[in-house]
């Protein structure tokens, strides 16, 4: 498989600018050969995907939002790592899904994030994962994604 930046170019995937934190924290921090990325929201420019999944937000829309949030997380990791090609692989992903009562497809929503990482990194993008339903997320976002990458 080609290097991540080449694969992204082939797939027409462009990492966004790193979102400014909405609180008192860093978007990402390197510790040894790991990069820990704070929870990232599905911001596409200034547009944020909001609402409860299984309510006003469909599963398909939420999976796309998880992909967007994951791209934001990958951008933060790449900034700290010195570029996406410095990332050897993805260790762990956590996806938080603002879920309407009775919604139980958090794992399907999280696949939006996981699929992006395997597209970019191949087998090195396969990771352990949590997909957690929550009542609300910051700024009323429908999903939030955090990850740990290995350099």
C-alpha positions as CSV (number, residue, x, y, z in Angstrom):
1,X,0.0,0.0,0.0
2,X,1.2,3.5,-0.7
3,X,2.1,6.0,2.1
4,X,-0.9,7.7,3.8
5,X,-0.5,11.0,1.9
6,X,-0.5,9.3,-1.4
7,X,-3.5,7.2,-0.5
8,X,-5.3,10.3,0.6
9,X,-4.6,12.0,-2.7
10,X,-5.8,8.9,-4.6
11,X,-9.1,9.0,-2.6
12,X,-9.4,12.8,-2.8
13,X,-9.3,13.0,1.0
14,X,-8.0,16.4,2.3
15,X,-7.4,17.0,5.9
16,X,-9.0,20.1,7.3
17,X,-7.3,22.8,9.3
18,X,-7.0,21.8,13.0
19,X,-10.0,23.1,14.9
20,X,-9.4,25.6,17.7
21,X,-10.2,24.1,21.1
22,X,-13.5,25.1,22.6
23,X,-12.1,25.0,26.1
24,X,-8.8,24.8,28.0
25,X,-7.1,21.8,26.4
26,X,-4.8,20.9,23.5
27,X,-6.2,19.4,20.3
28,X,-3.4,16.7,20.4
29,X,-0.4,15.9,22.5
30,X,2.6,13.6,21.8
31,X,3.9,11.3,24.6
32,X,6.7,9.1,23.4
33,X,5.7,7.4,20.2
34,X,2.0,8.0,20.8
35,X,-0.2,11.0,19.9
36,X,-3.4,11.4,22.0
37,X,-6.1,13.5,20.3
38,X,-8.8,15.3,22.2
39,X,-12.4,14.7,21.2
40,X,-13.1,16.3,17.8
41,X,-16.5,17.4,16.6
42,X,-18.0,17.0,13.1
43,X,-17.0,20.5,12.0
44,X,-16.8,21.1,8.3
45,X,-15.5,24.6,8.0
46,X,-17.9,26.6,10.3
47,X,-20.8,24.1,9.9
48,X,-21.4,21.7,12.8
49,X,-23.6,18.6,12.5
50,X,-26.0,18.8,15.5
51,X,-28.8,16.9,17.1
52,X,-29.6,13.5,18.4
53,X,-28.9,10.4,16.3
54,X,-32.0,8.3,15.8
55,X,-34.0,11.5,16.2
56,X,-33.5,14.4,13.8
57,X,-30.1,13.0,12.7
58,X,-30.2,9.8,10.6
59,X,-27.8,6.9,11.1
60,X,-26.3,7.7,7.6
61,X,-25.9,11.4,8.4
62,X,-24.3,10.5,11.7
63,X,-21.8,8.1,10.1
64,X,-20.8,10.9,7.7
65,X,-20.4,13.2,10.7
66,X,-18.2,10.6,12.4
67,X,-16.0,10.5,9.3
68,X,-15.8,14.3,9.4
69,X,-14.9,14.3,13.1
70,X,-12.3,11.6,12.5
71,X,-10.7,13.7,9.7
72,X,-10.5,16.5,12.2
73,X,-8.9,14.2,14.7
74,X,-6.4,12.9,12.1
75,X,-5.5,16.5,11.2
76,X,-4.7,17.2,14.9
77,X,-2.6,14.0,15.1
78,X,-0.8,14.9,11.9
79,X,0.0,18.4,13.1
80,X,1.7,17.1,16.2
81,X,3.4,14.2,14.4
82,X,4.9,16.4,11.7
83,X,2.6,15.2,8.9
84,X,0.3,12.3,8.2
85,X,3.1,10.2,6.8
86,X,4.8,10.2,10.3
87,X,1.8,8.2,11.7
88,X,2.7,4.5,11.7
89,X,-0.8,3.4,12.7
90,X,-4.0,4.0,14.7
91,X,-4.1,2.3,18.1
92,X,-7.5,3.3,19.6
93,X,-10.6,5.3,18.6
94,X,-13.5,6.3,20.8
95,X,-16.7,7.6,19.2
96,X,-19.4,9.2,21.3
97,X,-22.8,9.4,19.8
98,X,-25.5,11.8,21.0
99,X,-28.3,9.2,21.0
100,X,-32.1,9.6,21.0
101,X,-34.0,7.2,23.4
102,X,-33.9,3.7,22.0
103,X,-31.1,4.3,19.5
104,X,-28.8,1.3,19.6
105,X,-26.7,1.6,16.4
106,X,-23.7,3.5,17.9
107,X,-21.3,0.9,16.3
108,X,-22.7,1.6,12.8
109,X,-22.2,5.3,13.4
110,X,-18.6,4.7,14.5
111,X,-17.9,2.8,11.3
112,X,-17.8,6.2,9.6
113,X,-14.7,7.0,11.6
114,X,-13.1,3.5,11.4
115,X,-13.6,3.2,7.7
116,X,-11.8,6.5,7.0
117,X,-8.8,5.3,9.0
118,X,-8.5,2.0,7.2
119,X,-8.9,3.7,3.8
120,X,-5.9,6.0,4.7
121,X,-3.7,3.5,6.6
122,X,-4.8,0.1,5.4
123,X,-4.2,-2.6,8.0
124,X,-2.2,-0.1,10.1
125,X,-5.5,1.9,10.5
126,X,-7.3,-1.1,12.1
127,X,-7.7,-0.2,15.8
128,X,-9.5,-1.0,19.0
129,X,-12.6,1.0,19.5
130,X,-15.4,2.1,21.8
131,X,-18.8,3.4,20.5
132,X,-20.7,5.0,23.3
133,X,-24.2,6.5,23.3
134,X,-24.5,9.7,25.4
135,X,-27.3,12.1,26.2
136,X,-25.6,15.3,24.8
137,X,-22.3,16.4,23.5
138,X,-20.5,19.8,23.4
139,X,-22.2,22.4,21.1
140,X,-25.0,19.9,20.6
141,X,-22.8,17.9,18.2
142,X,-24.2,14.6,17.1
143,X,-20.8,12.8,17.4
144,X,-17.4,13.3,18.9
145,X,-14.3,11.3,18.0
146,X,-11.0,10.9,19.8
147,X,-8.0,8.7,18.9
148,X,-4.6,7.5,19.8
149,X,-2.0,7.2,16.9
150,X,1.4,5.6,17.0
151,X,4.4,7.2,15.4
